[in-house]
């Protein structure tokens, strides 16, 4: 696409509640696994995010809110003061480049493994094993285990972990937080009837299954203000053995409930590139637009053309890009100037778990690539 025909909508400014974004391109959360065994953000991560600060908004990789929430090798945490302070270098690097960044708050639930939890069982709404894949543990791939159902009395503590993580994120200087309620992790497990078979106040009815997410959103909103809190949902997703027969009813109910809070945005993985449960027709952004009046973000498999089309027709306000940002740190500049995108090389380096720049910060900008070939 030539510079003369650069689309106006995707690259136009957007008022995200009280944040002015220079464009509507968002760095999607990508778990790049460079934080080491102590789960500490570091200088390499600061360089990575600063390279991509041309996005209107950056969403950090999923970051665990408690030791119990861990379930990925060398992913970062924010459940200790040391971890919270370590994130400050990342935030400062992004802000120095004029960027804005939200931290994604995460608890893996049943997708974890006892190898991450000092031998304790992973937790979930109900004791239902994740089928169809293996856990990637520090000791290698292992079958998923039957999780322990969280006691009703434990759930206020889970909410408190999210709130404490949000406080540390604010102290580190993040512009906001995104509550990860997608992709088969703990909050998604509570939302969906496939994984939530509880008989208490957190199971059964739609209102009960929504209760934990609602309490988390209310708690972190007290820290940041709801206008700085986003929520991520995956209504079409099959990742981590998800997909419920009542998915459409469930997610429209959740979106309608979230609309009452005046959130920063609702981040919907509407695309099917991450897998589709095939339990009916895919849910669309237009359906969410009918029940959610705030800023709406689409994600999963978009390119520049389809992103522009979604914004132009009013289906979305923002579009998150994942894989294109891996190999194109200057993705916005490439969109703006009609420059070709670089293909991401060896996928084994994307989420390697090693503290290395390979496949992480070593992708050149378009202009750097020209200099290198001169």
C-alpha positions in Angstrom: 0.0 0.0 0.0 1.5 3.3 -1.0 2.0 6.3 1.3 -0.6 8.2 -0.7 -3.3 5.6 0.0 -2.4 5.1 3.7 -5.8 4.5 5.5 -6.9 7.3 7.8 -8.8 5.4 10.4 -6.3 2.9 11.7 -3.6 5.5 12.0 -5.7 8.3 13.3 -5.6 9.5 16.9 -8.1 8.1 19.4 -9.3 9.3 22.8 -9.2 6.2 25.1 -11.3 7.7 27.8 -8.8 10.1 29.4 -5.8 8.9 27.4 -4.9 10.4 24.0 -3.5 7.7 21.7 -1.6 8.8 18.5 -3.1 5.8 16.6 -5.4 2.9 16.9 -2.8 0.2 16.6 -2.2 -1.9 19.7 0.6 -4.2 20.7 -1.2 -7.4 21.7 0.0 -9.2 24.9 2.5 -11.7 23.8 4.1 -14.0 26.4 7.7 -13.9 25.4 9.2 -15.7 28.4 12.4 -13.6 29.0 11.9 -12.8 32.7 14.0 -15.6 34.2 13.3 -18.0 37.1 12.6 -15.1 39.5 10.0 -13.7 37.1 11.6 -10.2 37.1 11.2 -7.7 34.2 14.7 -6.7 33.0 16.6 -4.4 30.6 16.1 -6.7 27.6 12.3 -6.5 28.1 12.6 -2.7 28.5 14.4 -2.6 25.1 11.7 -4.8 23.5 8.8 -2.7 24.6 10.5 0.6 23.8 11.2 -0.7 20.3 7.4 -1.1 19.8 6.4 2.2 21.5 5.1 3.6 18.2 1.9 1.6 18.8 -1.0 3.8 20.1 -1.1 1.5 23.1 1.1 -1.4 24.3 -0.3 -4.2 26.4 2.3 -6.1 28.3 2.7 -9.9 28.2 0.6 -11.8 30.7 1.9 -11.2 34.2 0.9 -13.4 37.1 -0.8 -11.8 40.2 0.3 -14.6 42.6 2.7 -17.5 42.9 -0.4 -19.7 42.6 -1.1 -18.2 39.2 2.2 -19.2 37.6 2.0 -21.7 34.8 4.5 -20.6 32.2 8.3 -20.9 32.2 10.1 -17.6 32.8 7.0 -15.4 32.4 7.0 -12.3 34.6 5.1 -11.8 37.8 4.0 -8.8 39.9 3.2 -10.4 43.2 6.2 -9.2 45.1 7.5 -5.7 45.6 10.8 -6.6 43.8 8.8 -7.7 40.8 6.8 -4.6 40.8 9.9 -2.4 41.0 11.5 -4.3 38.2 8.7 -3.3 35.8 9.5 0.4 36.4 12.4 0.2 33.9 10.1 -1.1 31.2 7.5 1.6 31.8 10.1 4.3 31.9 11.6 3.1 28.6 8.2 3.1 26.9 7.3 6.5 28.3 10.7 7.9 27.2 9.7 7.0 23.6 6.3 8.7 24.0 4.4 5.4 24.3 1.6 4.3 26.7 1.5 0.8 28.3 -1.0 -1.3 30.2 0.0 -4.3 32.3 -2.0 -7.5 31.7 -3.0 -9.3 34.9 -3.0 -13.1 34.8 -3.8 -16.2 36.8 -3.4 -19.5 34.8 -5.7 -21.6 36.9 -6.0 -25.2 35.7 -3.6 -24.5 32.8 -0.8 -24.6 35.4 1.0 -27.7 36.8 2.2 -28.8 40.2 5.8 -28.4 38.9 5.2 -24.6 39.1 3.5 -24.8 42.4 5.9 -26.6 44.8 4.0 -29.8 44.3 0.6 -28.3 45.0 -2.3 -29.0 42.6 -3.3 -26.2 40.2 -6.6 -24.5 41.1 -9.7 -24.0 39.1 -13.5 -23.4 39.6 -14.1 -27.1 39.3 -11.9 -30.3 39.3 -12.0 -30.7 35.5 -8.8 -31.6 33.7 -7.6 -29.6 30.7 -7.6 -32.1 27.8 -5.9 -32.1 24.4 -2.6 -30.6 25.2 0.3 -30.8 27.6 1.7 -28.5 30.2 5.1 -27.0 29.4 6.8 -27.3 32.8 10.3 -26.4 33.9 11.0 -30.1 33.6 9.5 -30.5 30.1 6.1 -31.4 28.7 3.8 -33.2 31.1 0.1 -34.2 31.1 -2.2 -31.7 32.7 -3.4 -32.6 36.1 -6.9 -32.6 37.6 -7.1 -29.2 39.4 -8.3 -28.5 42.9 -11.6 -26.6 43.1 -11.1 -23.3 44.9 -13.1 -23.1 48.1 -15.6 -20.3 48.2 -13.7 -18.8 51.2 -10.5 -18.6 49.0 -12.0 -16.4 46.4 -11.7 -13.0 48.2 -8.0 -13.8 48.5 -7.8 -14.3 44.7 -9.5 -10.9 44.2 -7.1 -9.4 46.7 -4.2 -10.7 44.6 -5.4 -8.9 41.6 -5.9 -5.7 43.5 -2.4 -5.9 45.0 -0.9 -6.5 41.6 -2.8 -3.5 40.3 -1.3 -1.4 43.1 2.2 -2.5 42.2 1.5 -1.8 38.5 0.4 1.7 39.4 3.5 2.3 41.6 5.6 1.1 38.6 4.0 3.8 36.5 1.8 1.8 34.2 -0.9 3.8 32.4 -3.5 1.1 33.2 -4.1 -2.6 33.5 -5.9 -5.3 31.4 -7.7 -8.1 33.2 -7.0 -11.3 31.3 -10.3 -13.2 31.2 -9.6 -15.1 28.0 -7.8 -18.2 26.5 -8.8 -20.7 29.2 -7.1 -19.1 32.1 -8.7 -18.8 35.6 -11.2 -16.0 35.0 -12.3 -17.5 31.7 -12.7 -20.9 33.5 -15.1 -19.2 35.9 -17.1 -17.6 33.1 -17.6 -20.7 31.0 -20.1 -23.5 31.7 -17.7 -26.1 30.3 -15.2 -25.5 33.2 -17.4 -24.1 35.9 -19.6 -26.7 37.5 -19.8 -25.0 40.9 -23.0 -25.0 43.1 -22.1 -21.9 45.2 -22.4 -18.2 44.5 -19.7 -18.4 41.8 -21.3 -21.1 39.6 -24.5 -22.1 37.9 -26.2 -18.9 36.7 -24.7 -16.4 34.3 -24.6 -13.9 37.2 -22.8 -16.3 39.4 -20.2 -17.3 36.8 -19.6 -13.6 36.1 -19.2 -12.8 39.8 -15.4 -13.4 40.2 -14.6 -11.3 37.1 -16.9 -8.6 38.3 -15.3 -8.5 41.7 -11.8 -8.4 40.2 -12.8 -5.5 37.9 -14.4 -3.6 40.8 -11.2 -4.1 42.9 -8.7 -3.0 40.3 -10.9 -0.1 39.3 -10.6 1.2 42.8 -6.8 1.4 42.2 -6.6 2.8 38.7 -10.1 4.1 38.0 -12.3 2.1 35.6 -11.3 4.3 32.7 -7.8 2.8 33.0 -8.9 -0.8 33.2 -9.4 -3.1 30.2 -10.8 -6.6 30.0 -9.9 -9.3 27.5 -12.4 -12.0 26.4 -12.1 -14.9 23.9 -15.7 -15.9 23.0 -14.6 -18.0 20.0 -11.5 -19.6 21.5 -10.7 -23.2 21.9 -7.2 -22.7 23.3 -6.7 -24.5 26.6 -9.6 -26.8 25.9 -12.3 -24.1 26.0 -15.6 -23.6 24.3 -19.1 -23.9 25.9 -22.4 -24.6 24.2 -23.9 -21.4 25.7 -20.9 -19.2 24.6 -23.0 -16.6 22.9 -25.4 -16.1 25.8 -22.5 -16.1 28.2 -20.3 -13.5 26.5 -23.0 -11.1 25.6 -24.1 -11.2 29.3 -20.5 -10.6 30.4 -20.0 -7.7 28.0 -23.3 -6.1 29.0 -22.3 -6.4 32.6 -18.9 -4.9 32.0 -20.4 -2.0 30.1 -21.8 -0.6 33.4 -18.3 0.2 34.7 -17.1 2.7 32.0 -13.9 0.6 31.3 -11.0 1.8 29.2 -11.9 -0.9 26.6 -13.2 -4.4 26.0 -10.6 -6.5 24.2 -12.3 -9.2 22.2 -10.4 -12.0 20.4 -12.9 -12.2 17.6 -10.6 -13.6 15.0 -10.3 -17.3 14.5 -6.5 -17.6 13.9 -6.0 -18.9 17.4 -8.5 -21.7 16.9 -12.4 -21.9 17.0 -14.5 -24.2 19.1 -17.1 -24.6 16.2 -20.1 -24.8 18.6 -22.0 -22.4 16.4 -21.4 -19.3 14.3 -18.4 -17.2 15.4 -19.2 -14.2 17.5 -18.4 -10.9 15.9 -17.4 -7.4 17.0 -20.7 -6.1 15.8 -22.5 -8.3 18.4 -20.4 -6.9 21.2 -20.9 -3.3 19.9 -24.7 -3.8 20.5 -24.2 -4.5 24.2 -20.9 -2.6 25.0 -20.9 1.1 24.5 -17.3 1.8 25.4 -14.1 1.5 23.3 -13.9 -1.9 21.6 -10.7 -3.6 20.5 -10.5 -6.5 18.0 -7.7 -9.0 17.8 -6.4 -12.2 16.2 -5.4 -12.6 12.6 -5.9 -9.0 11.5 -3.7 -7.3 8.8 -3.6 -3.7 7.9 -6.5 -3.9 5.4 -8.9 -5.9 7.6 -8.1 -3.7 10.6 -8.8 -0.6 8.6 -12.1 -2.1 7.4 -13.2 -3.1 10.9 -12.6 0.5 12.2 -14.1 2.1 9.1 -17.4 0.2 9.4 -17.6 1.1 13.2 -17.1 -2.5 14.5 -13.9 -1.6 16.4 -12.1 1.4 17.7 -8.7 -0.3 18.1 -7.1 -3.3 16.7 -4.4 -5.4 18.5 -1.6 -7.0 16.5 0.5 -9.9 17.8 2.7 -11.8 15.4 3.3 -8.8 13.0 4.8 -7.0 16.0 7.3 -9.8 16.7 9.3 -9.2 13.5 8.3 -5.6 12.9 9.1 -3.4 15.9 8.2 -0.4 13.6 4.9 -1.8 12.5 3.1 1.5 12.7 5.7 3.2 10.5 5.5 0.4 8.0 1.7 0.8 7.9 2.0 4.5 7.5 4.6 4.4 4.7 3.4 1.3 2.9 6.6 -0.5 3.6 6.6 -4.3 3.4 6.4 -6.4 6.6 9.2 -8.7 7.6 8.4 -12.3 8.2 9.1 -13.7 11.7 11.8 -16.3 11.5 12.3 -19.4 13.6 9.2 -19.7 15.9 11.2 -21.6 18.4 12.8 -18.3 19.4 9.6 -16.4 20.0 8.8 -17.9 23.4 12.1 -19.6 24.1 12.2 -19.0 27.8 15.8 -17.9 27.5 17.2 -14.5 28.4 18.3 -13.8 24.8 17.8 -11.2 22.2 17.4 -13.8 19.4 13.9 -13.6 17.9 13.1 -10.9 20.4 14.9 -7.6 20.1 17.1 -8.4 17.1 14.5 -7.7 14.4 15.5 -4.5 12.5 13.2 -1.7 11.6 12.6 -1.2 7.9 15.1 1.6 7.6 17.7 -0.4 9.5 17.2 -3.4 7.1 17.9 -1.1 4.2 21.1 0.1 5.8 22.1 -3.5 6.5 21.7 -4.5 2.9 23.4 -1.4 1.5 
